């Protein structure tokens, strides 16, 4: 693929791959543990969790983030899991990262937000995405193997009340499970002042039975929305979501069509797992052992050079639906969102 390589004309931008994509978004998983057991993510008994010593410490996370912000052009950081709020003293980590003067956001299942939303906001967290795939209590229990729908709904309200703006609600649509709830989600979003984003079902897990016919696609979602609402598109920018605003002025919604209309060509993300493995793609099969470097005395320059090399090896796209596609060997909880 050397013929496709694009020269880096900006010497201050380090994380650029052979296809010319500049990487400014760092996803950091702070734990592989989760308080839910979502069917498409892990078995009911959970996974073989990492030992505490295997996790990156807050100091190691802060150092990695600082090095990439100050020396490699990273401009936004998103905390993920597992479920990030089960990591003890999470606001302390947020406070450390907020000193880097970049956008700090988080993806969460929302169940513990009533207890921690204010502390996270005061620590410097700027945005929250809440994952919720159904508004039906029985379906919620079936999907997550937990009885916590009310806690998640309270978490949405707690995030709004704490001052987070916007609060985004991410719903993975799965045919035969929750595809009939599109309008219900939109009503909730308009009532509570949050942005609903529908995500196409992807083959991310190591255990599940994903198939293409279970994907509720972009066009189908828009057809359902148009049965009740009038809307118009908004310029997308670098966001993975296609955005739409209601013509009555009451908010917006989005669609992340990762399967049928992938955004790989503009992807600007790299991911650091809870045990310090840096991945250049959610579907990548290789990784860079940042933890080993951090604990082995690597310099800041060594870290930047190694991460830049890993980014340079990034694939053109995830290849879902093609004969050579291979699923990741780890669950979403282990990879980070």
N, C-alpha and C positions, 0 to 999 in steps of 0.2 A: 504493500500500500504506500510505499515511499513516494510514488508519483502524486499521491493525494495530499502530501504534507503541505501545510501552509506555514510560511515563515512568520515568526512572531516579530512584528514591527514595533511593538511597544515593549521596551526592555523592563518596564515596571510590572508587566503582566507575565507571571511565571507559569501559571497552570493552564496551558493551552495544548490541546491535543493535535494529532496529525490531520484532523479535519477542520481545524481552525476554531473549534469551540473553546471559549474562554470560561473557566470555572471559577465562579465567585461565591457559590452557595455551599456551605459545609453542613452536612447533617451529622449530628453526634448522638449516638445511642448511649444513654447513661446506665442502662440496665437491660438484661434480657428477660427479667422477671415481669410477670403481669398478674393483675388481680382478676382478669377474665380468662376464659378458655375458649376463645372463638373457634368455631369449627374449621374455618378455612385457614387458621393460623397454627393450631397446635392440638395435640390429643387432650382428652379430658383430664388425664392425670398430670398434665403439664409436661415440661421438658426436663432434661438434665441440666439444672441451672448452673451457671458459673459460680465458682468459689469467689469469695470476696477478694482474695489476693489476685485473681485473674482479671478483675475489673480495673479499668483505669481509675486512678484517684482523681479527685477534683483538681489537684495541682497538675497532674499529667494532662488532663483535659484542657485546663487553662493554658498550659504552656503550648500545647499543640495548636490551639486556636490562636493564641497570640502570635506565634511564629508565622502562621499562614495568613493572618490579617495584616501583620506588619511587613511581611516580606514576599507574599505571593498573591496579593490581590483579592483575598476573600472579603466579601462585603456583607454577608448575612450568615447567621448561624441558626439552625433549628435543632432543638432538643427532642429526641425520640426515645423509644424503648424497643421492646417491651413497653411497659407503661412507665413513663419517666417519673411520675409522682410517687411511685413506690420506693424510689431512691431516697434514703434519709437525707435531710437537710438540703433538699434541692434548691431552695431560695438562696442558699449560700453560694452555690455554683453559679446561679443566675447573676448574683451580685458581682462575682469575679469576672464573668464574661461581659457584663454590661459596661465595665470599665474600658473595653476595647472600642467602644463607640461605633458599633455596628448593630444592625437589626438583630434582635434575639427573639425567636419565636419558639413555639412548642406544639407538638401533636400529642393529644391525650385522649383517653376514653371518657374523661370528664367525671368519673364517679367520685373522685376525691376532691374535686375543685371547690365544693362548698367549704372545705376545711383550709384550703391553701391558696385560693385565687388572689386574695388581698395581699398575702405575703409575696407571691410571685410578681404581682404588679409593682409593688413597692420596691422590690429588688431590681427591677429594670426590664422584666419581660415585656415585650411590646405587642405581640400578637399570639393568639391561640387558635389552633384547629382542633375541633372535637370530632372524634370518629363515632358515628352512630348509624347503624344499618337498618333499624326498624323502629317504629313508634308503637308497635303492638307488643304488649307485655309478654304474651305467650311466645311469640316469635323471638323476642329478645332473649328469653330464657333458653329457647332452643338453639339460638345462634351462639350465645356467649356462655351458656351453662351457668348463668348467674341470674339473680332476681333483682337487678339493680337499675332498671329503666328509670324509676323515679329519681334515683341519685344522679343519673346522667342529666336528666331534664333540669334538676336543681343546679347541677354544675354549669349548664348553659346559662342559666339566669345569674349565677354567681359570677361568671366571667364577665357578663355584660355589666353587672352592678359594680364590679371592681374597677371598671374603666377601660377594659380591653376593646379596641376598635380598629379593625373589624374582628368579630368572632366568626369563624367559619365552621360550618358543620359538614363533614365529609361522609357521604353515604355511598357504599359500594353496592351497586345494583346487581342482583342475581336473579335470572329468570326462574320462575317457579317458587321463589322464596319471598322477595320483597319488591318485585318490579311493579306491583300494583299500588305502591305507596308514594309514587313521585309527587302527586298533587298534595298529599298529606304533608310531606316534607316541606313543600313550598309554602303551604299555609302556615306551618310552624315558623318558618324563617321570617315571613312577613309579620307575624304576630309578635315575635320576640326580638326582632331587629338583628337577625344573624343572616349570613350569606350561606346558602345551601349549595354544595358542590357535589354533583353526581359523578362517580368514578366507575369506569368500566372494569368489570371483574377480570383480574389478571392471574396467570398461573404462577403465583409467588411462593406458595407453600410447598413444603417437602412431602406433606401427607395427603393433601386433598385430591378431589376428583374433578379438577377444572376441565371444561370442554368449551369449545367456541360457541356452541348453541346456548350456553348459559349466559353469554354476554348480552346485556341490553345496550345497544349501540347508540351513538350520538344522534342519528336521525330519528330513531324511535323515541328517544327521550324528548327531543324537541316537538315531535308530533303530539306527545302526551301533554306537554306543557301548554302548547297552543290551543288545546281543547278548552282551557279555562282562562289563560292569560295572554295578553298582548305584550310583546317584548321586542327589543332590537339589540343587535350585537354591539360590543364595546371593543376597542382596539386591545388586542391581547398582550402585546409586549413580550416580556420574557417568561411570563407565567405559563405553567402547564395547562391551565384551565382556559377554555373558551368562555368569555364572560358575556352575560346578557343583562340588560336593565329592563325593568318593567316600565311600560310607557306611561303608567299612572304615577310614576315617581316613587313607588313604594319598594325601593331596594333593588337587589339583583340576585342572580344565581349563576352557577357555572357548571361546565361539563369538562371532565378530564377524560378524554377518549384515548387512553393509553394503548388500547389494542387496535382499534380500527383507524385511528388517526394519530399515531404516535408522534411525540414531540422530540424524538431523539436528536433530530438535526439541530435543535437549539438548546439541548440540555446543558446546564451549567452547574451540575451537582456532583459532589463527591461525598462519600459516606464513611464515617468512622464507627465501627462496631463497639459494643461495650467492653470487649476485651482488646481493643486497640488495633483492629485490623482495618486498614483503609481500603475501600473498594471504589473503583472508578465508575461502577454501574451497579444498579440494584440486581441485575441479572448476570453480573460478571462472575466468572468461575475462579479467578485468581484474586490475590490481595497482597497488600504490603503490611508487614508486621511492624507497625509504629510502636507498639508497646515494647518490643524487643529493643528497638533503637533508643527509646526514652530511658529504659532501664540499663542500657549498655553504654551510656555515656556519649551518645551522638550529639553533635553540635547542632545549633539552629540551622546552619548552612547545610549540614548533612540531611536534616529533616526536609528542608525545602527541596533539595535536589532529588531525594528519593520520592517524595510525593509528586513532583513534576514528572519524574520518569514513569510513575504509575499512571498518571493522567494521560501521558503521551500514548500509552498502550490501549487506551479506551477504544471499544468497538464503535462501528458506525451506528449500530442500533441493536435493539434487543432480539429481533428476529422471531418474535411470537408469530405462530402460524406457518413458519417455514420448516422444512424437513430437518434442518440442522439445529433447530432450537433445543436447548437443554435447560431444564428448570434448575434454579439454585438448589444446592444440596441442603440448605438450612431454611428454617421457617422465617417468616416475617419478623417474629419476635427476636430472633437471633441476629437478623440482618440490620434492623432499624428501618424506620419508615422514610 
